[in-house]
Amino acid sequence: PVWKEPRDLGLIAGTHEFSLNPFHARLPSPHDGIVSLEETRIEGAKDTVEIHANHTGMLFRRELAEQVTAFLRRGQFRH
């Protein structure tokens, strides 16, 4: 896909390959148990960052909140 909207797009991807999903074994590595890293690549995104967390677990990670805050404030993630 290609991002063509006027708003900046930032993508955060998880890379901890843990899931209770029985179909996760079919995902190409790396993945977060639900979404493969490959699926998070969108042409036109302003920035991307990976965090070591599974899909659901990342919602409870301080690092996720800090990365979202950084992107909203500066238009880029902390690398």
Secondary structure, 3 states (H helix, E strand, C coil): CECCCCCCCEEEEECCCCCCCCCHHHCCCCECCCCEHHHHCCECCCEEEEECCCCCHHHHCHHHHHHHHHHHHHCCCCC
